[in-house]
Amino acid sequence: MNLEEYFARTGYKGSTEKQDLETLTDIFQHHIRAVPFENLSIHCGEKITLELEHVYNKIVRRKRGGWCMENNQLLGWVLKGLGYDTSFLGAYVFNPHQNAYATLMTHLIVKVVIDGKAYIVDGGFGVSYQMWQPMELVSGKDQPQAPGVFRFTEKNRVWYLEKMRRKQYIPNQSFSNSDLLEKKECRKVYMFSLEPRTVEDFRFQCTYLQTSPDSLFTKKSICTLQTTDGFRALIGWTLTETTYNYKENMDLVEFITLEDEEVEKTLKEKFNITLERKLVPINVKGSYTI
């Protein structure tokens, strides 16, 4: 495993000498635009494991993506290797259909400290809730980014992330009531504490999320990738392409339903993913919004 091979994977050609916010942001943005957030292994008969070498081989050498425990673990390794002060935290994801935070800590995120300021770096959420810049860990401050306005609030040493979105224009009106569309303009994303975590704290969750019939990830095959002006997502047979702020305070959301034989071709063309095993797409209604 080496950093040069990782940077070749993400296309980053900038400085690796400075441990500043600008360099961190550049490295981070190259990652989220090259490495998809995806759970396709579950739906093509592969097991997801958390050993760093396995994650590295999957994402860097096999040019796949991964979920938060893979993407953010790899990002944390890269940043630590460059000399950044990093640590892992654990978060509880908000479920909009249940209007509640999960009771299981399933989301791994990275905290980075630069010149005494703490930032959250999360390259493993996907769709419109994927931050594009490291977020300063400060309560009550609006942090506008291309995807929308993110904000942390802190109460009794628990931190909450929420996002305010723009209005959405959906040209294909047959999708205007899709359960994939988030209807609220302000959305809770997840909550977390500042207690340091290790990858070991996520072993049970990693198994549970890819085996339980109650898991979102067994109910939906998901592949999402950030672009220079928005993101694209393939959920089951539904391809979504979103362009941020294509008109004043308006995002463009385009939907297409694919045929079975188009799915793997689309993965290659839109996400640069070639699977080694046959994918069985799935999209059980509910519990996931873009």
N, C-alpha and C positions, 0 to 999 in steps of 0.2 A: 504494500500500500504506500503510495507517495502522493504528495500534494500536486506535483506537476501533472500527473495523470488525471487527478480530479479536476484541475483547472482546464485541461484539454477537453474534458467531458462537458464543462459548463461554458467554455469559450471565453473565460476570463483571462485577460492579458495585461491587467494593470499591476500596480505595485503590490508586493508582498512584504515590504520592509516596514511600512508604517502601520501601527495599531490604532488608527484613528476612526472616527465615525464615517467619514467619507469613503475610506477603503472598505470598511465593514458593509456599508450600504451597497457598494458596487459588487462585492463578492456575493452578497445575499441576493441581489436582483438577478445576477447571472444564474444563480442556482434555481430560483423559482421559475425562470423562463426556459430552463433546459431540462429540469428534472420534474416530471409530473408527480402530483399527489394521486396515488392510485392504489387500489386493492385487488388488482386483477389476478394475483396469485391465488386468492381464495377461490376464484371461479374458473381456474384452469388447472386445478389439482396440484398446486404447489403449496408447500408450508412456508409461512413467514416466520423467520427466526431473528433474534436480536443480536446475535454475535456480530461484532463490528466488521470482521473480515467478510462475513457473508453479506452484510449490508453493502459494504464497499464493492464487492464483486458484482452484486446485483445492479447497483445504480451506476457505478463507474464503468465497469467492463462489459456488462450485458446491456447497458444503456436503458435500463428500466427506471421506474419511479418507485415510490413507496409511500407508506402512511407516516404519521408524525414520528413514531418511534424509530423509523428508519431515516427519514429525511433530516430530522433535527439531531439525531445522534451523529449522523455523518457531518452535518454542519458544525456541531459542537467539536468534533474531532479536528476538522479543518481549522477552525478558529483557534483552538488551543494550540495546534501545531504552529500557527503563525505568531503565537505569543499573546493572544487576547486572554483576559481574565474571564473565564466562562464557568458556568455551572448549570445543571439541569433543574427544572422545576416541574411540578405535576399539576395538571388542571382538570376541572370537571366541566364537561361540555354541556351547554344549554340545549335542551330538546324543545323546539317551538311547538311541537304537536302535543306534548305533555305539559308545556308551560312550566318546566322545572329543570334544574340542573341535575345531571347524572349523579348517582350515588357512588359510582365507581370512578376512580381517578384514571382516566384513559388517555389523556393528552399530555405528551411530553413537549416542553418548550425550553428554550435556552435563554439564560440571563447573561448579559455581557456588561462588564463594568469598564468604562473608559474615563480616565481623569476624574474618578470619584463619582461619576454619574452612571446609574444603572439603566440598562435598556433591555427590552424583551425582543428576541429574535425568534420568529416562528415561521419556518418554511414548510410546515406540514398541516395546513388547514384546507387550502384549496378554495375553489369557486370565488365568490365575491367577498368572502370573509378572510381571504389571504392578504395579510399586510404586505405592502411593497417596500416599506422602509422599517428599520429597527424603531421601536417605539420607546420613547423615554418613559421610565417607570415613575410617573408623577400622577397624583390623583386630581381628577376634575378638570384636566386640561384637554381641550379639543386638539386633535392631531390630524389635520387634513392630509389625505393622500389621494392618489388617483382613484382608488376604488371607492372612496367616500371619506367620511370623518370618523376616525376611531377615537375612543376615550377610555381611559382607566379611571375607576373610582375605587377608593379603599375604605373599608368599614370593618372595625374590630380586627385589623390585621389580615382581612381577606380582601383580595383584589378582584375586581370585576372588569371584564372587557366588553364593550358594546360598540356597535357600528351604526352610523346614520347613513342611509343610502339615498340616492337620487330617485326620481320617478323613472319608470321603465316604459319604453315603447316596444310593443310586441307586434311586428308586422303580420305574423301568422296568427290570426285571431282564434284559430282552433285551439291554440295553446294558452290563451289569455287566462284561463282558470286552472292551468296545470298545477298539480300539487307540488311541483318542483319550484314554482315561483314563490319567493318570499313576498308576502303582502304588506308587512309592516315596514315603515320607513326607519324605525329605530329598532335594532335587534340585539338582544343579549347574545354573546358568543361563548364565553366561558368564565369560570372563576378559579382562582388559585391562591396559594399562600407562598411565602418566600422560603419555606423549608427546603433545603437542598435535597435533591433526589438523585438516585443512581438508576442505571438501566435495569438493575435487579428489581427495582420497585415496580417494574412494568411486565414482569414475566407472566404472571397470571392473566393480566389484561390482554396480553398479546395472544395467548391461547384462547381465552374467552371470546374475544372479538371476532376470531376467524372460525369459531366452531358453534357458538350459541345461536339457536334459531331466533333469539330475541335481539341479536346484534344487528345494527344498521348495516354492517359490512357483509353479513351473509345474505341480506335482503336486497342489496343493490351492488351491481358491478359499476365501479366508479373510476374514471380517469379524467383528471383536470390539469390544465397547464395555463400558466399566466403568459400573456403576450405583451407586446410593447404598448398596446392601447386597450387591453381588457383581458379576457380569459376565454378559454374554450373548455367544454366539459362533455364527456360521453358517459351517460348514465343509462345502463341497459342498452336500449336501441335508440335513445334520444340524444342527438348531438345539439349542443347549445353553443352559440358564439355570441359573446357579449362585448360591445364596444362602449367604454366608459365615456360619459359626457360628450356624446356625438352631437348633441344640441345642448343649449343652455340648460343645465340641471336635469338632463335626460340621458339615460343609458339605452342603447339599442340592444335588444335581446332577440336573437334569431334562433328558431327551433327547426330541426329536421328530424323525421323518423327514418331510421335506416332499415334496410332489409338485412337478414342474417348474413348474406354473402358480402355486404358492404362494411361490416363491423371491423374486421381485422385490417382491411385495406385502409379504412379511416384512421385506425390506430397508428398505422405506419405513416400516412400522409400528414395527419394533423398533430400527432404526438411523438412521432419518431420512435414508436415502440413496435418491435417485432417479437411476438410471443413464441416460446418454444413448444407450448402445448395448446390444445384447442380450448378456446374461451367459450364458456356457456353464459351469455349475457342474462342478467336478471334485473328487474326493477319492480319490487313490491311497493305498492303505494304508501306514501307517508314517510315522515321522520327525516326528510332531507330536503333542504331548500337551497336555491342558488340566489 
